């Protein structure tokens, strides 16, 4: 074999080796060492989803902000049910066209009481407001009309939420907001699940 043919052969072999090495290097750079499933799992766990409004409510304390400044000694009505007593302190007509009812509920028994039933049975409302007083209603007997708790576009009620089981001897404050009946209506019947119905005078 001539020297010229040997040199050509060496160049071809060298080029083939370099091509193979470069191919392997590019393949290594394109793979981060994990499978597609592992990558998808990493992406899913790197950005946890924000808690829903319902979860936020459950994590926080009962929402009793609207009850601030209410005289706890005022008593418009008192009703009992399931070993508990509810005292209604205020039912006030507000300029915005709604009624805010303030009350306190005491467990007079010797065992803890579950508050789940107070949220009512309306499916959409119950789903967004567990452990609340969303099941409350007002009835205008003169106008022959029932008023349900106010809620926003996502069915979150304008009422106390996140109420834990009520321990024996303990009291919790609650508030509820309803559409206001006509100004000529001065008294309504109030009902909360597990409690008896009572008449309440509207102020304001």
C-alpha positions in Angstrom: 0.0 0.0 0.0 1.3 3.5 -0.8 1.9 6.2 1.7 -0.7 8.3 0.0 -3.4 5.7 0.5 -2.4 5.1 4.1 -2.7 8.9 4.9 -6.2 9.0 3.3 -7.3 6.0 5.3 -6.1 7.6 8.5 -8.0 10.8 7.8 -11.2 8.9 7.1 -10.9 6.9 10.3 -10.1 10.0 12.4 -13.2 11.8 11.0 -15.4 8.8 11.9 -14.1 8.7 15.4 -14.7 12.4 15.9 -18.2 12.2 14.5 -19.0 9.4 17.0 -17.5 11.3 20.0 -19.4 14.5 19.1 -22.7 12.6 18.7 -22.3 11.1 22.2 -21.5 14.5 23.7 -24.6 16.1 22.2 -26.7 13.2 23.4 -25.4 13.7 27.0 -26.0 17.4 26.9 -29.6 16.9 25.7 -30.5 14.6 28.7 -30.6 16.0 32.2 -30.4 12.4 33.6 -34.1 12.0 34.5 -37.0 10.3 32.8 -39.9 12.2 31.3 -42.1 11.1 34.1 -39.6 12.3 36.7 -39.4 15.7 35.0 -43.1 16.1 35.0 -43.3 15.2 38.6 -40.6 17.7 39.5 -42.5 20.4 37.6 -45.7 19.5 39.4 -44.1 19.7 42.9 -42.1 22.9 42.3 -45.2 25.1 42.2 -47.8 24.0 44.8 -51.3 25.2 44.1 -52.7 28.0 46.3 -55.3 27.0 48.9 -58.9 27.5 47.8 -61.1 30.0 49.7 -62.8 27.2 51.5 -59.4 25.8 52.7 -58.3 29.3 53.9 -61.5 29.6 55.9 -61.0 26.2 57.6 -57.4 27.1 58.5 -58.3 30.4 60.1 -60.4 31.4 63.1 -64.2 31.9 63.0 -65.0 35.0 60.9 -66.8 37.2 63.5 -65.6 40.6 62.3 -69.2 41.9 61.8 -69.9 41.2 65.5 -67.5 43.8 66.8 -69.1 46.6 68.9 -72.3 44.7 69.6 -73.7 44.8 73.1 -73.4 41.3 74.5 -76.0 42.1 77.1 -78.7 43.1 74.6 -81.3 40.3 74.1 -83.9 40.5 71.3 -84.7 36.8 71.5 -83.4 33.5 72.9 -83.9 30.1 71.4 -82.7 26.6 72.3 -81.9 23.5 70.4 -79.7 20.4 70.8 -78.4 21.4 74.2 -77.4 24.9 73.1 -78.9 28.3 73.6 -78.7 31.1 71.0 -79.1 34.7 72.1 -79.9 37.3 69.4 -78.4 40.6 70.3 -79.2 42.7 67.2 -81.0 42.6 63.9 -80.1 45.9 62.2 -81.2 47.3 58.8 -78.2 48.8 57.1 -78.2 51.5 54.4 -76.8 49.1 51.8 -80.2 47.3 51.6 -79.5 44.3 53.9 -80.0 43.2 57.5 -77.2 42.1 59.8 -78.1 39.8 62.6 -75.7 39.4 65.5 -76.0 36.5 68.0 -74.1 34.3 70.4 -74.4 30.6 70.9 -73.5 28.8 74.1 -73.1 25.1 74.7 -75.0 24.4 77.9 -74.3 20.7 77.8 -71.5 18.6 79.2 -70.2 17.3 75.8 -68.8 19.0 72.7 -71.4 19.9 70.0 -70.8 19.6 66.3 -71.7 22.8 64.3 -71.9 21.2 60.9 -75.7 21.3 60.6 -75.8 25.1 60.9 -74.5 25.4 57.3 -77.8 24.1 56.0 -78.5 21.7 53.1 -78.1 23.9 50.0 -75.5 22.0 48.1 -73.5 24.8 46.4 -73.6 27.0 49.6 -72.6 24.1 51.8 -69.7 23.2 49.7 -68.1 26.7 50.0 -69.1 27.3 53.6 -68.7 24.2 55.8 -68.9 24.9 59.6 -70.8 28.1 59.1 -74.3 29.6 59.8 -75.1 29.7 56.1 -78.3 27.7 56.7 -80.0 30.6 58.5 -83.2 32.2 57.0 -85.6 35.1 57.7 -89.3 35.0 57.0 -91.4 38.1 56.4 -94.8 36.8 57.4 -96.6 39.9 56.3 -94.9 40.0 52.9 -95.0 36.2 52.7 -91.4 36.0 51.6 -88.4 34.0 52.8 -84.9 35.5 52.8 -81.8 33.4 52.5 -78.3 34.3 53.6 -76.4 36.7 51.2 -73.6 35.2 49.2 -71.0 36.3 46.6 -70.7 35.0 43.1 -68.6 32.1 44.3 -71.3 31.1 46.9 -69.3 32.3 49.9 -71.8 33.4 52.5 -71.8 36.8 54.2 -71.8 35.1 57.6 -69.6 33.5 60.2 -67.6 30.6 58.9 -64.9 28.2 60.2 -66.8 27.5 63.4 -65.1 24.6 65.3 -67.1 22.1 67.4 -68.4 24.0 70.4 -66.9 22.7 73.6 -69.0 22.3 76.8 -69.7 25.6 78.5 -68.2 27.6 75.6 -69.8 30.4 73.6 -69.2 31.6 70.0 -70.3 34.8 68.4 -71.9 34.7 65.0 -73.3 37.1 62.4 -75.5 36.7 59.3 -76.5 39.1 56.6 -79.7 38.9 54.6 -81.4 41.0 51.9 -83.6 43.5 53.7 -87.4 43.2 53.5 -89.5 46.3 52.8 -89.1 49.2 55.3 -92.6 48.6 56.4 -91.6 45.2 57.8 -90.4 45.6 61.4 -90.4 42.0 62.5 -89.3 38.7 61.0 -89.1 35.1 61.9 -85.5 33.8 62.3 -84.5 30.2 61.9 -81.1 28.4 62.2 -80.9 24.6 61.8 -81.1 22.7 65.1 -82.7 25.7 66.8 -86.4 26.7 67.2 -87.8 29.5 65.2 -88.2 32.9 66.9 -89.5 36.4 66.1 -87.0 39.2 65.9 -87.6 42.9 65.8 -85.6 44.9 63.2 -83.9 48.1 64.2 -82.6 50.9 62.0 
